[in-house]
């Protein structure tokens, strides 16, 4: 066996086995801060299914500062690492963004099962389109070349967008490269009804359409929630109980307010989530 053949064997056969095989369906939660780590891990561990915890890595924070938290969370949960929240994308040059991605995957790759290479990537607040695309492509290539699992999160904005250029399907069709459309492992949708006139999409139709664009990807909701306290239980039940028959649909959901609403596990909304997951 030549050295080149051996290298290719390791890259395409052995390396993917290093990443945990995440159960389907995926039941995700989002943790936007890792303070009170013990309470976070306890709340995760007590859930009736092994969750996937999406950790939001803060801007301007080196990856080493998350090492302890990510390792401990990985002991009780699958981990999806959000490389950079959409709000801060415009603050990074293409070069600085690439350095950040390298720092995180080189430091935390042993504990992260999925890398979110772009968050709400079609949002009109991320900065110049050309640089946004370059950052997305760089992150995809850096993770994909190492055999890692990639996720791209889109922002659903039908009926609440001023510039149709940034409408989710328009943006994706024009700006996501063919290689990513064919090879990205997960495509998630971020959606907040609070931000979109309380509009409830026809999710079956949305995901059927998305599957046409990303035929090989697993699909799901990558971020959801509401800031209105009285609405939280109903929102949580509705999203985590979605019945979508699109090929490749895996769930996700990734409630944005998990740390605020469900930690410690004695909070009422943790019980709501627990009951929904048991029922499913």
Rosetta silent file (secondary structure, phi, psi, omega in degrees, C-alpha in Angstrom):
SEQUENCE: XXXXXXXXXXXXXXXXXXXXXXXXXXXXXXXXXXXXXXXXXXXXXXXXXXXXXXXXXXXXXXXXXXXXXXXXXXXXXXXXXXXXXXXXXXXXXXXXXXXXXXXXXXXXXXXXXXXXXXXXXXXXXXXXXXXXXXXXXXXXXXXXXXXXXXXXXXXXXXXXXXXXXXXXXXXXXXXXXXXXXXXXXXXXXXXXXXXXXXXXXXXXXXXXXXXXXXXXXXXXXXXXXXXXXXXXXXXXXXXXXXXXXXXXXXXXXXXXXXXXXXXXXXXXXXXXXXXXXXXX
SCORE:     score description
SCORE:     0.000 S_00000001
   1 L     0.000  126.928 -179.841    0.000    0.000    0.000 S_00000001
   2 L   -70.717  162.022  178.452    1.459    3.362   -1.020 S_00000001
   3 H   -61.570  -39.786  179.177    1.778    6.218    1.467 S_00000001
   4 H   -62.760  -43.687  179.772   -0.851    8.163   -0.473 S_00000001
   5 H   -63.496  -41.473  178.733   -3.281    5.231   -0.363 S_00000001
   6 H   -62.870  -42.022  179.323   -2.690    4.797    3.358 S_00000001
   7 H   -61.372  -45.554 -179.785   -3.294    8.500    3.961 S_00000001
   8 H   -64.480  -36.379  177.771   -6.560    8.423    2.025 S_00000001
   9 H   -62.260  -45.082  179.911   -7.665    5.334    3.933 S_00000001
  10 H   -64.047  -42.894 -176.482   -7.063    7.069    7.255 S_00000001
  11 H   -65.289  -41.734 -169.349   -8.824   10.255    6.129 S_00000001
  12 H  -103.559  -12.344  179.742  -11.953    8.662    4.732 S_00000001
  13 H  -114.078  -51.071 -173.619  -12.334    5.469    6.764 S_00000001
  14 H   -80.423  -47.955 -174.653  -10.707    5.844   10.151 S_00000001
  15 H   -57.673  -43.276  179.450  -11.109    9.545   10.989 S_00000001
  16 H   -59.621  -24.913  179.779  -14.936    9.623   10.655 S_00000001
  17 H   -71.795  -17.145  179.376  -15.118    6.846   13.241 S_00000001
  18 H   -72.297  -18.827 -178.921  -13.580    9.191   15.805 S_00000001
  19 L   -93.344  133.836 -179.125  -16.772   11.261   15.793 S_00000001
  20 L   -59.577  140.970  175.002  -19.700    9.946   17.810 S_00000001
  21 L   -84.328  107.216 -174.180  -22.589    8.615   15.778 S_00000001
  22 L   -75.001  133.217 -179.487  -25.436   10.815   16.947 S_00000001
  23 L   -63.190  151.188  171.640  -28.715    9.057   17.521 S_00000001
  24 L  -112.170  138.053   -2.910  -31.736    9.883   15.376 S_00000001
  25 L   -70.559  163.469  177.213  -33.897   11.744   16.056 S_00000001
  26 E   -92.539  127.681  174.023  -31.681   14.540   17.348 S_00000001
  27 E  -115.496  104.103 -173.475  -32.926   16.354   20.442 S_00000001
  28 E  -106.755  154.748  171.543  -30.844   19.471   20.828 S_00000001
  29 E  -136.031  156.159  179.273  -30.545   22.301   23.326 S_00000001
  30 E  -110.962  134.557  175.397  -28.452   25.466   23.177 S_00000001
  31 E  -117.937  112.689 -175.314  -26.127   26.628   25.939 S_00000001
  32 L   -95.274    3.180 -179.926  -25.031   30.235   25.421 S_00000001
  33 L  -162.374  137.442 -175.325  -22.862   30.396   28.548 S_00000001
  34 L  -103.416   17.124  172.114  -21.020   27.669   30.459 S_00000001
  35 L   -67.061  156.562 -175.134  -21.176   29.217   33.922 S_00000001
  36 L    56.914   48.616 -173.458  -22.710   26.954   36.568 S_00000001
  37 H   -58.458  -40.942 -179.132  -21.258   24.030   34.643 S_00000001
  38 H   -60.920  -42.466  179.481  -22.257   21.409   37.206 S_00000001
  39 H   -66.509  -35.972  178.018  -25.894   22.475   37.045 S_00000001
  40 H   -63.831  -50.345 -177.604  -25.783   22.433   33.237 S_00000001
  41 H   -65.747  -34.532  177.820  -24.360   18.921   33.043 S_00000001
  42 H   -65.777  -43.029  179.025  -26.793   17.674   35.680 S_00000001
  43 H   -63.510  -37.128  178.025  -29.760   19.091   33.751 S_00000001
  44 H   -69.204  -45.446 -174.888  -28.483   17.438   30.567 S_00000001
  45 H   -66.117  -28.850 -177.349  -27.747   14.095   32.171 S_00000001
  46 L   -80.996  -10.502  177.774  -31.205   13.831   33.734 S_00000001
  47 L   -65.177  151.490 -173.654  -33.019   14.126   30.400 S_00000001
  48 L   -74.962  -13.291  174.840  -34.582   10.832   29.239 S_00000001
  49 L  -128.682  156.339  177.420  -32.591   10.748   25.982 S_00000001
  50 L   -72.051  115.527 -176.627  -29.002   11.695   25.283 S_00000001
  51 L   -82.404  171.899  168.438  -29.254   15.269   24.006 S_00000001
  52 E  -112.814  117.029 -176.340  -27.057   17.186   21.613 S_00000001
  53 E   -96.772  120.119  178.357  -25.808   20.341   23.297 S_00000001
  54 E   -92.111  112.937 -177.664  -25.061   23.270   21.040 S_00000001
  55 E   -98.937  124.551  178.316  -22.426   25.398   22.747 S_00000001
  56 E   -87.046  112.986  179.362  -22.182   29.025   21.658 S_00000001
  57 L   -86.288  119.967 -175.531  -18.508   29.996   21.688 S_00000001
  58 L   -65.232  148.798  175.339  -18.191   33.676   22.543 S_00000001
  59 L   -64.454  149.193  175.681  -16.366   36.073   20.251 S_00000001
  60 L    62.964   21.092  177.430  -12.822   37.086   21.202 S_00000001
  61 L  -117.413  125.581 -179.635  -12.475   34.093   23.552 S_00000001
  62 L   -69.231  153.497 -175.530   -9.732   31.513   22.830 S_00000001
  63 H   -61.090  -33.447 -176.953  -10.757   27.891   22.507 S_00000001
  64 H   -60.237  -25.664  179.726   -8.674   26.786   25.492 S_00000001
  65 H   -68.929  -15.471  179.682  -11.025   28.694   27.786 S_00000001
  66 H  -102.566   -2.096 -171.505  -13.765   26.220   26.851 S_00000001
  67 H   -56.004  -50.132 -177.547  -11.736   23.025   27.187 S_00000001
  68 H   -62.987  -46.172 -176.737  -12.986   21.999   30.628 S_00000001
  69 H   -64.605  -44.823 -177.955  -16.624   22.835   29.909 S_00000001
  70 H   -66.093  -40.560  178.500  -16.740   21.100   26.532 S_00000001
  71 H   -62.242  -44.694 -178.280  -15.075   17.977   27.893 S_00000001
  72 H   -68.560  -39.879  177.729  -17.499   17.735   30.819 S_00000001
  73 H   -65.543  -35.150 -179.775  -20.554   18.375   28.653 S_00000001
  74 H   -67.218  -17.044  177.642  -19.335   15.727   26.194 S_00000001
  75 L   -75.003  -19.923 -176.442  -19.487   13.177   29.011 S_00000001
  76 L  -123.791    0.633 -171.547  -23.292   13.508   29.242 S_00000001
  77 L  -159.062  154.372  162.942  -24.265   14.769   25.793 S_00000001
  78 E   -70.505  159.591 -176.427  -23.306   14.951   22.166 S_00000001
  79 E  -128.809  130.499  167.643  -21.779   18.348   21.364 S_00000001
  80 E  -113.980  124.741 -178.656  -22.315   20.768   18.506 S_00000001
  81 E   -98.715  118.869  175.232  -19.905   23.683   18.548 S_00000001
  82 E   -84.564  107.254 -172.545  -21.118   27.008   17.184 S_00000001
  83 L   -62.846  -34.558  177.203  -17.891   28.485   15.871 S_00000001
  84 L  -163.521  128.751  178.040  -19.196   32.052   15.852 S_00000001
  85 L   -67.032  145.990 -175.763  -22.607   33.557   16.476 S_00000001
  86 H   -56.619  -32.063 -176.471  -24.037   35.433   13.507 S_00000001
  87 H   -60.311  -30.659 -174.469  -24.150   38.697   15.454 S_00000001
  88 H  -100.648   -0.838 -175.796  -20.334   38.840   15.602 S_00000001
  89 H   -57.861  -40.210 -176.472  -19.516   37.629   12.094 S_00000001
  90 H   -67.775  -17.148 -177.907  -19.082   41.156   10.735 S_00000001
  91 H   -81.381   -8.744 -176.584  -16.447   41.910   13.388 S_00000001
  92 L  -109.432  134.342  168.890  -13.992   39.364   11.959 S_00000001
  93 L   -71.789  166.033  177.722  -11.883   39.686    8.851 S_00000001
  94 H   -59.141  -42.336 -179.422  -11.675   36.606    6.646 S_00000001
  95 H   -65.259  -46.074 -179.294   -8.154   35.946    7.927 S_00000001
  96 H   -66.195  -35.966  177.883   -9.072   36.362   11.599 S_00000001
  97 H   -64.202  -42.785  179.225  -12.130   34.172   11.178 S_00000001
  98 H   -62.756  -40.763  177.315  -10.022   31.400    9.664 S_00000001
  99 H   -62.239  -40.107  179.353   -7.572   31.637   12.566 S_00000001
 100 H   -63.811  -46.597 -179.707  -10.457   31.360   15.023 S_00000001
 101 H   -59.023  -45.417  178.821  -11.868   28.288   13.297 S_00000001
 102 H   -60.672  -43.473  179.029   -8.451   26.616   13.327 S_00000001
 103 H   -57.469  -45.570 -175.671   -7.971   27.426   17.006 S_00000001
 104 H   -71.793  -44.280 -177.037  -11.285   25.846   17.945 S_00000001
 105 H   -72.998  -31.772  178.080  -11.099   22.692   15.874 S_00000001
 106 H   -72.269  -29.916 -176.903   -7.479   22.024   16.820 S_00000001
 107 H   -87.926  -37.397 -168.013   -8.219   22.533   20.522 S_00000001
 108 H  -117.048    5.014 -173.163  -11.670   20.973   20.941 S_00000001
 109 L   -59.363  -28.762 -179.206  -12.057   18.471   18.118 S_00000001
 110 L   -66.045  -20.348 -173.370  -11.806   15.486   20.485 S_00000001
 111 L  -116.780   -8.285 -177.607  -15.023   16.542   22.234 S_00000001
 112 L  -103.692  125.687 -177.298  -17.110   18.183   19.498 S_00000001
 113 L   -89.158  -31.599  179.569  -19.241   15.903   17.321 S_00000001
 114 E  -136.033  135.996  175.338  -20.597   18.539   14.918 S_00000001
 115 E  -107.625  123.677  176.988  -19.121   21.893   13.960 S_00000001
 116 E   -82.779  104.755 -171.220  -21.555   24.663   13.023 S_00000001
 117 E   -82.413  -13.666  177.595  -19.664   26.306   10.163 S_00000001
 118 E  -159.854  130.998 -177.350  -22.126   29.152    9.693 S_00000001
 119 L  -111.112  123.102 -178.977  -24.835   30.538   11.942 S_00000001
 120 L    47.835   50.541 -164.435  -27.896   32.216   10.393 S_00000001
 121 L   -62.976  -24.439  179.931  -25.648   32.533    7.384 S_00000001
 122 L   -93.655    8.092  179.012  -28.152   34.391    5.188 S_00000001
 123 L   -62.924  144.023 -177.022  -28.869   37.085    7.772 S_00000001
 124 L   -80.598    4.786 -178.277  -28.587   40.639    6.456 S_00000001
 125 L  -106.470    3.748 -173.440  -26.543   41.691    9.487 S_00000001
 126 L   -82.525  -11.420 -178.449  -23.483   39.448    8.931 S_00000001
 127 L   112.993 -173.546 -177.962  -21.553   41.887    6.750 S_00000001
 128 L   -54.805  134.534 -174.240  -20.607   41.990    3.056 S_00000001
 129 H   -56.599  -40.981 -176.083  -21.927   38.942    1.242 S_00000001
 130 H   -61.993  -40.066 -179.996  -18.594   38.119   -0.397 S_00000001
 131 H   -74.908  -33.571  176.943  -16.779   37.885    2.932 S_00000001
 132 H   -61.627  -45.191  179.623  -19.607   35.908    4.533 S_00000001
 133 H   -62.276  -43.569 -179.530  -19.390   33.327    1.753 S_00000001
 134 H   -62.317  -42.050  179.037  -15.593   33.117    2.075 S_00000001
 135 H   -64.075  -42.085  178.224  -15.830   32.558    5.835 S_00000001
 136 H   -61.049  -46.503 -178.581  -18.452   29.846    5.353 S_00000001
 137 H   -65.170  -43.341  178.392  -16.347   28.069    2.732 S_00000001
 138 H   -58.717  -47.824 -178.397  -13.177   28.317    4.829 S_00000001
 139 H   -63.372  -43.285  178.546  -14.895   26.842    7.882 S_00000001
 140 H   -59.196  -48.831 -177.007  -16.455   24.040    5.844 S_00000001
 141 H   -64.165  -41.017 -178.354  -13.146   23.097    4.236 S_00000001
 142 H   -63.888  -40.463  179.020  -11.184   23.205    7.481 S_00000001
 143 H   -76.707  -46.795 -175.739  -13.613   20.868    9.240 S_00000001
 144 H   -62.549  -38.615 -178.792  -14.413   18.664    6.263 S_00000001
 145 L   -66.499  -21.365  177.497  -10.762   18.099    5.375 S_00000001
 146 L   -91.747    0.750 -178.331  -10.205   16.689    8.869 S_00000001
 147 L    83.923   13.207 -178.450  -13.107   14.278    8.506 S_00000001
 148 L   -81.153  163.989  177.978  -15.316   16.271   10.883 S_00000001
 149 L   -89.389  135.404 -176.321  -19.081   16.648   10.772 S_00000001
 150 E  -115.998  147.199  175.074  -20.374   19.991    9.503 S_00000001
 151 E  -134.379  137.637  175.555  -23.616   21.875   10.065 S_00000001
 152 E  -117.405  124.486 -179.710  -24.894   24.972    8.303 S_00000001
 153 E  -105.277  125.307  179.366  -27.614   26.976   10.040 S_00000001
 154 E  -100.495  166.091 -179.586  -29.918   29.119    7.920 S_00000001
 155 E  -116.831  113.896 -179.080  -32.257   31.898    9.023 S_00000001
 156 L   -82.477  126.034 -171.209  -35.902   31.490    8.031 S_00000001
 157 L  -143.598   23.276  178.485  -37.382   34.898    7.308 S_00000001
 158 L   -60.798  138.310  179.128  -40.287   34.552    4.911 S_00000001
 159 L    71.535    6.696  177.209  -42.839   37.360    5.381 S_00000001
 160 L  -146.240   35.618  178.788  -40.479   39.344    7.617 S_00000001
 161 L  -126.543  135.653 -179.059  -37.562   40.355    5.406 S_00000001
 162 L   -80.336  -38.433 -176.364  -37.133   43.753    3.737 S_00000001
 163 L  -110.618  112.971 -175.316  -34.607   42.702    1.088 S_00000001
 164 H   -63.934  -15.069  177.154  -35.564   39.542   -0.819 S_00000001
 165 H   -59.642  -29.284 -177.004  -31.882   38.974   -1.594 S_00000001
 166 H   -97.660    1.827  174.549  -31.573   37.658    1.969 S_00000001
 167 L   -57.981  139.441 -167.527  -34.671   35.455    1.873 S_00000001
 168 H   -51.809  -54.499 -176.709  -33.480   32.021    2.932 S_00000001
 169 H   -68.125  -38.169  176.803  -34.060   30.066   -0.266 S_00000001
 170 H   -59.308  -47.751 -176.160  -32.931   32.924   -2.525 S_00000001
 171 H   -64.923  -45.833 -178.078  -29.690   33.333   -0.608 S_00000001
 172 H   -62.049  -46.857 -177.606  -28.927   29.625   -0.435 S_00000001
 173 H   -61.428  -34.348 -175.412  -29.572   28.997   -4.109 S_00000001
 174 H   -89.632  -27.412 -165.155  -27.315   31.860   -5.173 S_00000001
 175 H  -121.624  -13.984  177.535  -24.514   31.761   -2.611 S_00000001
 176 L   -89.601  124.711 -175.879  -23.914   28.283   -1.191 S_00000001
 177 L   -64.033  153.009 -177.114  -21.346   26.450   -3.293 S_00000001
 178 H   -58.755  -37.578 -179.400  -22.295   23.197   -5.007 S_00000001
 179 H   -62.158  -42.165  179.079  -19.781   21.199   -2.958 S_00000001
 180 H   -68.006  -40.241  178.489  -21.370   22.331    0.302 S_00000001
 181 H   -59.270  -31.650 -178.342  -24.854   21.616   -1.032 S_00000001
 182 H   -89.685  -26.575 -167.235  -23.762   18.051   -1.736 S_00000001
 183 H  -118.663  -15.657 -179.013  -21.515   17.365    1.242 S_00000001
 184 L   -62.551  136.920 -172.319  -22.542   19.350    4.328 S_00000001
 185 L   -74.648  -40.581 -178.182  -23.695   16.839    6.947 S_00000001
 186 E  -131.325  141.761  169.816  -26.475   18.861    8.586 S_00000001
 187 E  -126.432  118.753 -178.058  -28.576   21.811    7.488 S_00000001
 188 E  -114.375  158.852  177.093  -30.547   23.477   10.245 S_00000001
 189 E  -119.016  127.508  171.404  -33.001   26.363   10.298 S_00000001
 190 E   -92.094  130.501  179.782  -33.032   29.068   12.960 S_00000001
 191 L  -152.140  133.309  176.115  -36.476   30.551   13.469 S_00000001
 192 L  -126.928  114.487  178.819  -38.138   32.781   16.038 S_00000001
 193 H   -60.295  -32.415  178.719  -41.830   33.488   15.644 S_00000001
 194 H   -56.158  -33.566 -175.415  -41.350   36.550   17.875 S_00000001
 195 H   -91.062   -0.450 -172.402  -39.190   38.100   15.137 S_00000001
 196 L  -136.103   44.447  173.470  -41.504   37.234   12.258 S_00000001
 197 L    59.199   31.303  179.591  -44.965   38.540   13.136 S_00000001
 198 L    60.719   21.216 -179.321  -45.866   35.286   14.945 S_00000001
 199 L   -70.009  132.681  176.477  -45.908   33.530   11.580 S_00000001
 200 L  -108.729  107.834 -176.209  -45.999   29.724   11.757 S_00000001
 201 L   -66.461  160.742  168.096  -44.446   28.246    8.604 S_00000001
 202 L   -82.992   88.914 -170.897  -45.629   25.134    6.810 S_00000001
 203 H   -64.183  -32.469  177.537  -42.588   23.223    7.969 S_00000001
 204 H   -59.439  -45.931  179.583  -43.322   20.142    5.893 S_00000001
 205 H   -66.725  -40.436  179.932  -43.185   22.224    2.731 S_00000001
 206 H   -60.078  -48.424 -176.915  -40.109   24.132    3.921 S_00000001
 207 H   -73.861  -31.406  173.237  -38.112   20.980    4.609 S_00000001
 208 H   -60.347  -41.848  179.073  -39.298   19.254    1.448 S_00000001
 209 H   -68.370  -39.040 -179.745  -37.938   22.238   -0.490 S_00000001
 210 H   -65.974  -36.329  179.786  -34.704   22.277    1.497 S_00000001
 211 H   -62.222  -31.428  178.035  -34.143   18.581    0.795 S_00000001
 212 H   -64.881  -36.782 -178.282  -34.115   19.323   -2.937 S_00000001
 213 H   -80.256  -38.488 -178.676  -31.204   21.734   -2.430 S_00000001
 214 L  -118.810   73.209 -170.461  -29.328   19.614    0.119 S_00000001
 215 L   -67.799  -20.114 -175.968  -30.191   16.053   -0.966 S_00000001
 216 L  -106.674    1.675 -173.639  -27.540   14.325    1.138 S_00000001
 217 L   -95.983  150.391  167.715  -27.852   16.349    4.350 S_00000001
 218 E   -79.353  142.375 -172.394  -29.687   15.666    7.565 S_00000001
 219 E  -121.824  152.947  176.785  -32.217   18.436    8.177 S_00000001
 220 E   179.627 -176.092  173.873  -33.789   20.038   11.219 S_00000001
 221 E   -88.897  127.598 -174.955  -34.500   23.073   13.359 S_00000001
 222 E  -106.042   -4.746  179.979  -31.246   24.550   14.630 S_00000001
 223 E  -171.483  130.856  176.706  -32.494   27.291   16.926 S_00000001
 224 E  -158.053  171.942  179.656  -35.872   28.214   18.366 S_00000001
 225 L   148.058  178.277  175.434  -37.512   29.730   21.418 S_00000001
 226 L  -147.889  148.025  178.722  -39.475   32.699   22.657 S_00000001
 227 L   -86.414   -6.863 -177.117  -38.761   35.468   25.109 S_00000001
 228 L   -89.761  114.736 -171.596  -42.362   35.490   26.346 S_00000001
 229 H   -55.891  -45.950 -175.478  -42.575   33.508   29.561 S_00000001
 230 H   -67.764  -21.211 -177.782  -46.218   32.473   29.277 S_00000001
 231 H   -91.370  -14.084 -172.777  -45.690   31.145   25.747 S_00000001
 232 H   -57.414  -47.922 -178.286  -42.591   29.066   26.459 S_00000001
 233 H   -59.091  -44.758 -179.083  -44.294   25.758   27.432 S_00000001
 234 H   -65.928  -41.421  178.146  -46.512   25.705   24.338 S_00000001
 235 H   -60.860  -47.575 -177.259  -43.635   26.683   22.042 S_00000001
 236 H   -60.519  -45.596  179.653  -41.393   24.002   23.493 S_00000001
 237 H   -63.056  -42.314 -175.226  -44.044   21.299   23.140 S_00000001
 238 H   -66.724  -44.163 -177.398  -44.913   22.338   19.596 S_00000001
 239 H   -72.956  -45.966 -177.365  -41.379   22.420   18.255 S_00000001
 240 H   -71.777   -8.150  178.225  -40.031   19.305   19.945 S_00000001
 241 L  -108.790   12.503 -178.763  -43.111   17.377   18.772 S_00000001
 242 L   -58.318  135.880  179.979  -42.906   18.358   15.099 S_00000001
 243 L  -113.078   94.285 -176.974  -43.866   15.513   12.779 S_00000001
 244 L  -114.244  132.276 -175.923  -41.945   15.989    9.536 S_00000001
 245 L  -104.247    6.804  178.832  -41.689   13.218    6.950 S_00000001
 246 L   -59.483  134.031  174.893  -39.028   14.763    4.706 S_00000001
 247 L   -54.827  132.250  178.802  -36.186   12.314    3.942 S_00000001
 248 L    89.561   -6.156 -179.046  -33.237   13.131    6.176 S_00000001
 249 E   -70.784  128.376 -176.188  -35.229   15.081    8.756 S_00000001
 250 E  -121.527   -5.960  179.313  -33.729   14.434   12.204 S_00000001
 251 E   104.292 -110.383  179.777  -35.306   17.050   14.502 S_00000001
 252 E    98.345  -95.048  176.273  -32.805   19.204   16.348 S_00000001
 253 E    77.415  -58.176  170.336  -34.768   22.165   17.786 S_00000001
 254 E    51.535   56.256  178.124  -31.915   23.431   20.023 S_00000001
 255 E   -44.347  119.286 -173.920  -33.986   25.599   22.369 S_00000001
 256 L   -64.472  -32.300 -171.592  -31.971   28.811   22.674 S_00000001
 257 L   -98.286   27.277 -176.895  -32.922   29.484   26.277 S_00000001
 258 H   -57.058  -46.625 -178.119  -32.036   26.079   27.755 S_00000001
 259 H   -62.870  -41.623 -178.084  -29.584   27.531   30.284 S_00000001
 260 H   -74.199  -36.422 -171.378  -32.001   30.245   31.350 S_00000001
 261 H   -95.436  -25.693 -168.596  -35.162   28.111   31.323 S_00000001
 262 H  -125.788    6.254  178.851  -34.020   24.612   32.298 S_00000001
 263 L  -123.963  122.973    0.251  -30.971   25.012   34.536 S_00000001
 264 L   -70.498  172.801 -173.982  -31.059   23.858   37.260 S_00000001
 265 L   -68.690   -7.730  178.694  -33.251   20.901   36.403 S_00000001
 266 L   -78.969   -6.858  179.408  -35.728   21.874   39.126 S_00000001
 267 L   -70.776  147.210 -176.178  -37.095   24.681   36.929 S_00000001
 268 H   -57.244  -36.951 -177.064  -40.609   24.076   35.532 S_00000001
 269 H   -71.562  -24.812  172.550  -39.544   24.225   31.882 S_00000001
 270 H   -62.131  -40.933  178.934  -37.022   21.431   32.397 S_00000001
 271 H   -64.541  -37.482  177.003  -39.975   19.269   33.405 S_00000001
 272 H   -61.813  -48.321  179.351  -41.852   20.336   30.271 S_00000001
 273 H   -61.988  -42.913  178.824  -38.898   19.350   28.089 S_00000001
 274 H   -57.515  -44.959 -179.157  -38.487   16.100   29.996 S_00000001
 275 H   -66.476  -41.060  179.760  -42.139   15.199   29.434 S_00000001
 276 H   -63.579  -43.826 -179.075  -42.018   16.047   25.727 S_00000001
 277 H   -66.888  -36.900  176.428  -38.922   13.923   25.169 S_00000001
 278 H   -64.242  -40.901 -178.097  -40.450   11.001   27.058 S_00000001
 279 H   -67.202  -29.726 -177.682  -43.606   11.245   24.972 S_00000001
 280 L   -83.971    0.000    0.000  -41.604   11.226   21.753 S_00000001
